[in-house]
Amino acid sequence: MKILKKYIIGSALSLVLMSQGSCKKEFLEIIPKGQTIAVATSDYEKILNANYLFTFFTASVYRGDEIAALQPDFNNSGSTTSNIRLQRLFKYEDRVYNADQFPDEITDEGNYIRKLYLFNKVINEVMASEGGTEMQKLALLAEAKVGRAICNFMFLSDFTKPYNAATAATDLGIPNLTKADVTQKNFKRESLQEGYDLVLKDLTDALPNLSALAHRRKISKLAAEFYLARVYMAMNNYAAAKTHIDAAFAEITNAVIPLKLYDFTVVLDPDHQDIAGSWFPEGFLGLSNVPLAANNTEIIYNITAGWFQGQAADAYVFSPQTVGLYASTDRRLNLYSPFQIFTTTPYPLGMRRRNTNFFDGIDTAGDIGRSR
């Protein structure tokens, strides 16, 4: 009887445990309402379509030679940790962040570290996805590899020394993140050379499967060629950079959306605000009719770069030396206001502040330079 009771109890316990395990598994398999788990090739395409880079108050802007700071606005702009960061960048201080702070470059929702996860997810999973053709999967894989390369190039630019071929093998680089794993805890900094090698490999591997430019937030072969040129320039390999610049210009003819330079004598002429295509009038925060990035014919890949912050708008401006590089008739000066924000008070020494949103990214002219 005791033996029978023992087996009955044991069997009952086993059934309970099995039932609990089964319920737990079923619960975990339930997709939360309003959520989607990427399975189909089209799911990974949606991830890429919704995944674009945007940055705020990029470090290099505040360390640029063209920037000046005005008192008392400069001191008054240090009321938040974000603005203290800008002050420290401008002054080239050794420590930009406090010891208990995570860098904005890492924590911002749209910045490159967050986006690396999504690009890596596509890279690691898309070829095993359901429903798509091999060609479709390879195209998405290529786009994601270029996206990862862009993110890692931005990461290298912010947190490592400038590339030097003689020391790159021993200079510290960044952790080369290639997995979409939010539980990862151990991050080893690879060498600077290994970081640049991964960027170049991703861009080069992607080229054969990229398409012509069809949307300014979709990675194209044109964008990849340009980025290869840009990376090689950062590595001081100008011969290789020229090869890819030439390839990028050749690829422009394949674009299926308009690509052309704006005539600044037209769009930036304040005396002809009634002309079709004029970027005037000047509104509350600047020129009113500057084209959106999606419609800007000079953009081949848009990375949004936010710059405006009310509490520091008058703190960081173009230096007198920078303004002096422009002739008084140069229409590009109209992209920069001579007046303090919300006033008609001019800045001293002819200094100016940006008065339009950045339509940043890779463009057909801005990184090469032109005059008007």
N, C-alpha and C positions, 0 to 999 in steps of 0.2 A: 504494500500500500504506500509505504514511504517512497519506494522507488518510482511507482506510478505518479505520485504527487509531485515528485521531483521533476519528472519529465514533462508533466502537464504545465508546471510553473515555468520551466525552462522554455518550452515551446511558446507559451504565452508571451514571455519576455522577448523572445526572438521576433514574434509577429509585431509586437509594439515597436521594437527598434527598427524593423524593416519598414513598418508603416511610417515612422517618423522620418527615416532616411528618404523614403519615396516622396513624402510630402515636401521635404526640404528641397529635393532636386526639382520637383515640379514648380515650387515657388521661385527658385532661382531662374528657371527657364521662362518665366513670365516676363514679357517685354513691357516695361512701364508705359502707361498711357501717354501718348504724345512723343514717345521716343522711338528711334529706329536703330537696329543693330545692322551694321554694314555686312551684307552677304552678297548681293548682286553687284555686278560691275557698275551698274548705274548708281548704286549707293556711293561708290568711291568717286565717281564723277561728281556727284553732288557735294562731297566733302571738299574736293578741289575747287568747285565753282564758288563755294561759300568761304573759302580760305584765302584771305589776302592779308598782306602785311601793312600795318600802319604804326608809325612811331610818333612819339611826342618829345619835343625838346631834346633832339639828338645831341649827344655830348660834343661832337665835332663842331657844331654850330657855335657854341659858346667859347670854344677854344680857337676859333678862327681868327686870323690876322685882321679880318675886315670888320670885326665887332668892337665897339666901344661901350663903356658903361657910364651912365649919368647919375650923379648924386643930386638930390637925396633919394631918388627912386631906387637906386641900386641897394642901399642899406634898407630901405623900407620894404623891399621885395623879399626879405628873408624871413617872413613870418611863418612859412610852412617848410617841412622837411624837403619837399620838392624844390622849392626856390632856394633853400640853402645849398642844395646840390648844384644849382646853376651858378651861384656865387662862387662856390669852390672850383667848379670847372673853369670859370672865367679867370680865376686867380691862379690856375694851375697848381692847386694844392695837392699834396701827396695823397691825402685821404679825401675822397669825394663823399663817401657814405660813412655814417656812424657804424660802430662795430656790431650793433644789433639790428642794422637795416639790411633788407634785401634790395639789391639794385633794381631801379625802375626798368632797366633794360631786360631784366629777367621776369619780373612780376607783372608787367603790363599785359593785359589780355591780348592785345593785337601784336605784341612784339615777337621777335624771332624765336625765343625759347619756347613759348607756348605753341607757336606754329610748327616748330620742329616735330612735335609729337604727331600732329596730323599728317605732315608730309611723310614721316617715318611709317605711320600706320598704312598709308597707301602703298608705299614702297614694299613693305613686308607682306602685304596681304592681297593686293589687287590681282596678281597673276593666278591666284587660286579662287578668285571670285566666280560667281555663277552668272551665266546668261550672256556674257560679252564675247566678242570674237577675240582672237589672239592679237589682231592689229589694234583693236580698241584698248585692250589691256596694256599693251606696250606703249601706246600713246599716253595713257594716264600715268604709267610708271615713269615715263620720260619727264612729264610735267612735274611730278613729285620730286624727282631727282634734282631738277633745276631749282625748285623751291627750297629743297634742303641745302643746296649749294649757296643760294642767296642768303639763307638764314645763317649758315656757318661762316660765310664771308663777313656778314655784319658782326657776328660774334667775335671773329678774329680781329676785326677792325677796332672794336671797342675794348678788348681785354688783353691784347698782346702787343709786343713791340712791332714796329714796322719791319717788313720782311727784309732780311739780309741773307743772301745765299751762303755767305761764309759762316754764319752762326745759326741758321734756321734749324739745323739738325739737333742743336742743343738748347735753343731758346724754348721757353715754355709756350705751348699753344693753348688749346682749349680741350675739354673732353669731347671726343668725336662721338656724338650721340647718334646711334643708328637703330635704336629700338624704340618702339612705342610702348614704354613701360613706366607707368606713374609710380610704381613701387620701388624703382631703382634708387639706391642710396649711395653706392660707391662710384664716385666720379674721379677718374684719373686724368690729369692733364697730359695730353700727348705732346709731342714736339711741334713746334710751329710748322716745320716742313710737312709733317704728317697731316696737319690741319689743312694746309694748302693743297696737298696731294689729293685729299678726299674731295675738296671743292672742285678741283680740275677734273678728277675722274667722273664725278657726277655729271658735270656739264658736258664733257666729251662723250660719255656713254649715252646721254640723252639725245644728242643731235640727230641721229638717223631716224628717230621716231617722232620728232616734233613737227607740227604743222605750220602753215603760214599764219601770219598775224590776222586774227579774226575778231579779237576783243582785247581791250587794253588792260583787263585784269586776268586774261588767260595767257599762260606762258607759251610762247611761240619759239620757233627756231631763230627768229630775228632777235628775240630777247636773250636767248642762250648764247648766241654768237657775240652779242654786245657784252654780256657778262664775262665771257671768256676773255675778251679784250681788256675789260676793266680789271680782272684778277691778275692777268699778266702784267698790266701796267703797275699794279701794286707790288708785283714781284720784280719790277725793273727789267722785265724781259720785253723790250719794246718791239723786237722783231716779231715775236709770236703775237703780241698785241695787235700789230698792224695787219697780220694775216686775218685775224678774226674781225677787226674793224672793216676790212675790205669785204669779208664774207657777209657782215651785217648789212653793209650798204647794198650789196648785190641782192640780198634777200628782201630789201624794201620793195622791189618791183613785184614780189609775190603777195604782198599784203592785200587783203580783200576789204579793208576799211581805209578811209582817207588818211594819208600821211603827207604833211607839207608844213613848211615854216610859215609863221604868221609875219605879215609885213607890219613892223612896229610903227612905221610912218603913218599907218592907217589906224590900227587898233589902239594905239597909245597916243593919238593926237587929240588933246582936250578941246581943240578948236573945231573939231569935226565930229561932235558927239551924235549928230544925226545920221552919220554914214552907217550903212548896214555893216555889221561886224565890229563896230566900235566897242571897246571894253568899258567906256564911260557910260553913264555918269558915275561920279564917286559917291558912294552911299555911306551908310552908317559905319561900316568897318573897312571900307576901301572900294576899289573898283567893282561896280555892280555886275558887269556883264562878262567877266573873265570866264572862259568856258570851264565846265566841269571836267574832271580828269577823263571821264568816259567819252567825252566829245572833243577833247583837246587833240588836234591833229599832229602835235609834236610829240605826243606820248606813245611809246611802244609797249611799255609795261608800267602800270601805275602802282607805286608804293606811297600811300598817303603819309605825309609828314606834317603833323600838327605843329603850329608855332604860336598861335595866339593865346595869351594869358593876360587878362585885364590888369592884374596887380603888378605886372612887370613889363607892360607894353612900352613904357618910356624908359625902362632901365637899360635895355640892350638895343643899340642902334648901330647904323653904319658909321664907321669912324670918319673923321674929316679927310684922312688920307685916301680912304676908299672912294668917297664921294668925289674927291679931286681927280680921280681917274676918268671920270665921265665928262664929256663936253656939255656945256649948258643946254645944247640942243639935242642931246642924246635922249631918245624917247624912253629908254629903259628907266630913267629916273622917275618916270610916272608910276612905276611899280612901288615906289617908296615915298611916303609922305614926309614933307618937310615940317609938319606941325605935330605938336604933342597931341596925344589922343583926346578926342572930344573937345578940342580947343582950336583956336587959330593962332596960338603962341608958337613961334618957330623954334626949332632946336638951335642951340648955339653952334657956330662954326659950320653951318650948312649941313649938319648931320641929318639923317633921315631914318625912318623905321619902315619895315615892310607893311604894306597896306592891302595886300591880297593874300588869299590862301595859297599855300604851296600846292601846285599840281606836280607832285614830285614823282620820281621813279627814273626810268630810263627814257630819255627823249632823244629825238633826232637831231637836236641842236645844242641843248644846254650843256652837255658834257664835252662838247667839242669847242664851243665858244663862237660868238659872232658879234658883230657891231652893227649899230643902227645910227 
